[in-house]
Amino acid sequence: MQTTAFYSRRKAGHAAKRSWPADRKAELVLEGLRGHRPIVELCREAGISTTLYYQWRQECLDSWRAGFTHAEADSRELEERVRQLEVENASLEMRLRVFQDVALAD
């Protein structure tokens, strides 16, 4: 029964969905970006369409771009936090000196 359902689905123009692990997608995209051989050849060997390859490539590039953007934002947040801590540290050092002066005066 399952074979018939599969066949009729295929016959109706619906290709069976194949799940690709993210690591394998990234490997194929990186191999294509290296440019050592044509994308058509790479896709034929992997058993995917060039359209799917370019879709994965765009997803990877978008993801990498977002990663860089987040890294820049994280860096700015860390720099601001360091500035805040430096101000707080200076204030605490001043309070310590005042406390020490008061304690020594008694």
C-alpha positions, 0 to 999 in steps of 0.5 A: 500500500505504501508503495502505491501511495508513494508512486501516485504522489511521485506520479502527480509531480510531488517529489519525495522530501529529503531532509538534509543536515545543516552540516552537510548543507554548509559543506556543500555551500562552502565547497561551492564558494571555494570555486574549485569546480562548477556548481552544476557538477557539485549539485549533480554529485550531491543529488540536489538542484542548483536552485536548492544549492543557491537557496542554501547559499543565500540562507548561509550568507544571511545567517553569517551576516546576522552573526557578524551584526550580532557580534558587533552589537555584542562588542558595543554592549561590552564596551559600554559595560566596561565604561560603566564599570570603570565609572563605578570603580572610580566612585568606589575608590573615592569612597574608600579613600574617604572612609580610610581618611575618616577611620584614620582621623579617629 
